[in-house]
């Protein structure tokens, strides 16, 4: 599976960005928080591809599920 997130101190000081771009991952979540669509995000950041967005959302979902499970096991 191809990497979709790049963290490099030479690119935006190490801010996580979409691989091959200088677009911070946080921008996607900012758009979603503001009720903007993924289409609008992609229109505004044409260097980011739909499959990258989909993969970042999958990774985020996986992390949230796992952190919830760990929290319940350790802090319930």
SULMOKA-V61285 format. One record per residue. SS is DSSP state (A for helix, B for strand, O for the rest). PSI is psi in whole degrees, -180 to 180 (* if undefined). D_CENTER is the distance of its C-alpha to the mean C-alpha in Angstrom with 2 decimals. Layout:
[[SS,PSI,D_CENTER] [SS,PSI,D_CENTER]]
//
This chain:
[[O,136,15.93] [O,140,14.37] [O,143,11.74] [O,-11,8.53] [B,133,7.36] [B,132,10.32] [O,111,11.79] [O,123,15.21] [O,-17,17.51] [O,-12,18.96] [O,110,15.89] [A,37,15.33] [A,23,16.86] [A,6,14.24] [O,131,11.26] [O,127,8.10] [B,163,7.81] [B,134,7.40] [O,133,10.47] [O,7,13.63] [O,179,12.64] [O,26,12.76] [O,114,10.05] [B,140,7.94] [A,-37,4.19] [A,-33,6.41] [A,-40,8.24] [A,-47,6.45] [A,-32,7.12] [A,-43,10.36] [A,-47,11.35] [A,-40,11.04] [A,-33,12.93] [O,14,15.46] [O,26,16.00] [O,153,15.07] [O,163,14.44] [A,-36,11.94] [A,-44,15.08] [A,-42,15.54] [A,-48,12.15] [A,-36,13.02] [A,-39,16.52] [A,-23,15.68] [O,74,13.48] [O,-13,15.50] [O,-15,14.33] [O,136,11.04] [O,152,12.10] [A,-42,11.76] [A,-30,11.51] [A,-44,8.41] [A,-47,6.76] [A,-42,8.78] [A,-42,7.98] [A,-40,4.26] [A,-38,6.11] [A,-45,8.90] [A,-44,7.74] [A,-43,6.87] [A,-45,10.21] [A,-45,11.92] [A,-42,11.29] [A,-40,12.51] [A,-45,15.43] [A,-40,16.40] [A,-34,16.39] [A,-43,18.42] [A,-44,20.81] [A,-41,21.29] [A,-45,21.95] [A,-37,24.48] [A,-31,26.16] [A,-15,26.54] [A,11,26.83] [O,*,28.54]]
//
